Amino acid sequence: MRDAHVQMMLIRDILAHKEEVAELLDISTMQLDPPVTPKSLPKLETQGKFTLSCSLGKFTLDDALVDSGASVNVISMEMVKSLGIENMEPNTSLLMFGDSFSTTPIGLIKDFPLKIGACTIPIDLIVLKMATGKRVPLILGTPFLTTVGACIDFANKKVTLLNMNKVVSYPIKSPMMNVEYCGTITSRHTLSSCPGLTKPSGCFM
């Protein structure tokens, strides 16, 4: 009877703490039978590019490029002129690219309102002169991605902006044309995947 009483108390404790017991059992099972790491993975092609529809002032852009490798947000001088922006802060920082080319931005626009749907997001924009004929007026980098809480799911080709809406995802699209992007290295500011920047030939086309 004494043994039966001890066993009953043990069963009561297990039932009262069943979630903790289940967790311990899971950990024990994983230690006994660890997951097998695959010896090789199939090579996958590039997933494409991530673009967003957004509004800057009076303009609506259907394909603003979102670049997880860019440490700054970039806007072309042509777009700045179209927006009628005349005042910008001086910017003496240096951007260095993968081919060792570097450039000094024209200026900096602070806290410019970017709209995605009904949400307004203040962003800082580095103003650069871009080559004519290259249609990349706006590049949104990691400061934007951090602000909106971007979660990039390459496997399912989608991006979710968690700080805006946790249930709405945006597709990662296949490139409409064969465009290559230049790689970069770091400096006081870094920037990657910037087609259209005025720079020496042989970098990205």
C-alpha positions as CSV (number, residue, x, y, z in Angstrom):
1,M,0.0,0.0,0.0
2,R,2.9,2.3,0.8
3,D,4.4,1.7,-2.7
4,A,1.0,2.3,-4.4
5,H,0.6,5.6,-2.5
6,V,4.1,6.7,-3.7
7,Q,3.2,5.7,-7.3
8,M,-0.1,7.6,-7.1
9,M,1.7,10.7,-5.9
10,L,4.2,10.4,-8.8
11,I,1.4,10.1,-11.3
12,R,-0.3,13.2,-9.9
13,D,2.9,15.2,-10.2
14,I,3.3,14.0,-13.8
15,L,-0.2,15.0,-14.7
16,A,0.2,18.4,-12.9
17,H,3.4,19.1,-14.9
18,K,2.7,17.3,-18.1
19,E,3.9,20.1,-20.4
20,E,7.3,20.2,-18.6
21,V,7.5,16.4,-18.7
22,A,6.7,16.4,-22.5
23,E,9.5,18.9,-23.1
24,L,12.0,16.9,-21.1
25,L,11.0,13.8,-23.1
26,D,11.4,15.6,-26.4
27,I,14.9,16.8,-25.3
28,S,15.8,13.3,-24.3
29,T,14.6,11.9,-27.6
30,M,16.6,14.4,-29.6
31,Q,19.7,13.5,-27.6
32,L,19.2,9.8,-28.3
33,D,18.3,10.3,-31.9
34,P,19.7,13.6,-33.3
35,P,18.4,14.8,-36.6
36,V,20.5,13.6,-39.6
37,T,22.3,16.4,-41.4
38,P,22.0,15.9,-45.2
39,K,25.3,15.2,-46.9
40,S,24.5,17.4,-49.8
41,L,21.9,19.9,-51.0
42,P,20.6,20.5,-54.5
43,K,21.7,23.7,-56.0
44,L,18.9,26.2,-56.6
45,E,18.8,29.2,-58.9
46,T,18.4,32.8,-57.8
47,Q,14.9,33.5,-56.4
48,G,14.6,36.8,-58.2
49,K,14.2,40.3,-56.8
50,F,11.9,41.8,-54.2
51,T,10.1,45.0,-55.3
52,L,7.4,47.0,-53.6
53,S,4.7,49.3,-54.7
54,C,5.0,52.5,-52.7
55,S,4.4,56.3,-52.9
56,L,6.9,59.1,-52.6
57,G,5.3,62.4,-52.5
58,K,3.2,62.8,-55.6
59,F,4.7,59.7,-57.3
60,T,3.6,56.1,-57.1
61,L,6.3,53.5,-57.8
62,D,5.3,50.0,-58.8
63,D,8.7,48.5,-58.5
64,A,10.9,50.1,-55.9
65,L,13.9,47.7,-55.5
66,V,14.3,46.3,-51.9
67,D,17.9,45.2,-51.4
68,S,18.9,43.3,-48.2
69,G,22.6,43.9,-49.1
70,A,22.3,47.7,-49.1
71,S,23.1,49.5,-45.8
72,V,21.5,52.7,-47.0
73,N,18.3,53.8,-48.9
74,V,19.2,55.4,-52.2
75,I,17.2,57.7,-54.5
76,S,18.3,59.1,-57.9
77,M,18.9,62.8,-58.4
78,E,16.4,62.7,-61.2
79,M,13.7,61.5,-58.9
80,V,14.6,64.2,-56.3
81,K,14.2,66.8,-59.0
82,S,10.8,65.3,-60.1
83,L,9.7,65.4,-56.4
84,G,10.6,69.1,-56.3
85,I,13.0,68.6,-53.3
86,E,15.4,71.5,-53.2
87,N,16.8,71.3,-49.7
88,M,19.0,68.4,-48.6
89,E,21.7,67.9,-46.0
90,P,25.3,67.6,-47.0
91,N,26.7,64.1,-47.0
92,T,30.4,63.5,-47.0
93,S,30.3,59.8,-46.4
94,L,32.0,57.4,-48.9
95,L,30.2,54.5,-50.6
96,M,32.6,51.8,-51.9
97,F,31.7,49.1,-54.3
98,G,32.9,45.6,-55.0
99,D,35.2,46.7,-57.9
100,S,36.9,49.2,-55.6
101,F,35.0,52.1,-57.1
102,S,33.8,54.7,-54.6
103,T,31.6,57.7,-54.7
104,T,30.5,60.6,-52.5
105,P,26.7,61.1,-52.4
106,I,25.2,64.4,-53.6
107,G,23.3,64.8,-50.3
108,L,21.0,63.3,-47.7
109,I,17.3,63.7,-47.3
110,K,16.1,63.0,-43.7
111,D,12.8,61.5,-42.6
112,F,11.1,61.6,-46.0
113,P,7.6,60.0,-45.8
114,L,7.3,56.8,-47.8
115,K,3.8,55.3,-48.0
116,I,3.0,51.6,-48.4
117,G,-0.8,51.3,-48.5
118,A,-2.1,53.3,-45.6
119,C,1.1,53.1,-43.6
120,T,3.6,56.0,-43.6
121,I,7.3,55.3,-43.0
122,P,9.9,58.0,-42.5
123,I,13.1,57.1,-44.2
124,D,16.5,58.7,-44.8
125,L,17.5,58.8,-48.5
126,I,21.0,59.0,-49.9
127,V,20.9,61.0,-53.1
128,L,23.1,59.7,-56.0
129,K,23.6,60.5,-59.6
130,M,22.6,57.5,-61.6
131,A,23.3,56.7,-65.2
132,T,20.6,57.8,-67.6
133,G,18.5,55.0,-69.0
134,K,18.8,52.9,-65.9
135,R,15.3,52.8,-64.4
136,V,16.1,52.3,-60.7
137,P,14.9,55.6,-59.0
138,L,14.6,54.1,-55.5
139,I,16.5,51.4,-53.6
140,L,15.4,50.5,-50.1
141,G,18.1,48.9,-48.0
142,T,18.5,47.5,-44.5
143,P,17.3,50.6,-42.6
144,F,13.9,50.2,-44.3
145,L,13.9,46.5,-43.8
146,T,14.6,46.9,-40.1
147,T,11.9,49.5,-39.6
148,V,9.2,47.4,-41.2
149,G,10.4,44.2,-39.6
150,A,10.9,42.4,-42.8
151,C,11.0,38.6,-42.7
152,I,12.4,37.2,-46.0
153,D,11.4,33.6,-46.9
154,F,13.5,32.6,-49.8
155,A,12.2,29.0,-49.8
156,N,8.6,30.2,-50.4
157,K,9.6,33.3,-52.4
158,K,7.8,35.8,-50.2
159,V,8.5,38.7,-47.8
160,T,6.4,39.6,-44.8
161,L,6.6,43.1,-43.2
162,L,5.9,42.1,-39.6
163,N,5.7,45.6,-38.2
164,M,3.1,46.5,-40.8
165,N,0.9,43.4,-41.2
166,K,1.8,39.9,-40.1
167,V,-0.6,38.2,-42.4
168,V,0.2,39.9,-45.7
169,S,3.2,38.7,-47.7
170,Y,4.8,40.2,-50.8
171,P,6.2,37.9,-53.6
172,I,9.8,37.8,-54.6
173,K,9.6,38.1,-58.4
174,S,11.7,36.6,-61.1
175,P,13.7,39.3,-63.0
176,M,11.8,40.7,-66.0
177,M,15.1,41.0,-67.9
178,N,18.7,39.7,-67.6
179,V,20.2,42.3,-65.2
180,E,23.2,41.6,-63.1
181,Y,24.0,43.6,-59.9
182,C,27.4,44.7,-58.7
183,G,28.7,43.3,-55.4
184,T,30.1,45.6,-52.7
185,I,32.5,45.8,-49.8
186,T,32.3,47.9,-46.7
187,S,33.3,51.5,-45.9
188,R,31.8,54.1,-43.7
189,H,28.6,53.3,-45.6
190,T,28.1,50.3,-47.8
191,L,25.8,49.7,-50.7
192,S,25.1,46.7,-52.9
193,S,23.0,45.7,-55.9
194,C,22.9,49.1,-57.4
195,P,22.2,49.0,-61.1
196,G,22.4,52.3,-62.8
197,L,24.9,54.2,-60.7
198,T,27.3,56.4,-62.7
199,K,30.6,54.6,-62.5
200,P,33.3,53.0,-64.6
201,S,32.2,50.4,-67.2
202,G,32.4,46.6,-66.6
203,C,30.6,46.6,-63.3
204,F,27.1,45.3,-63.8
205,M,25.8,45.1,-67.3
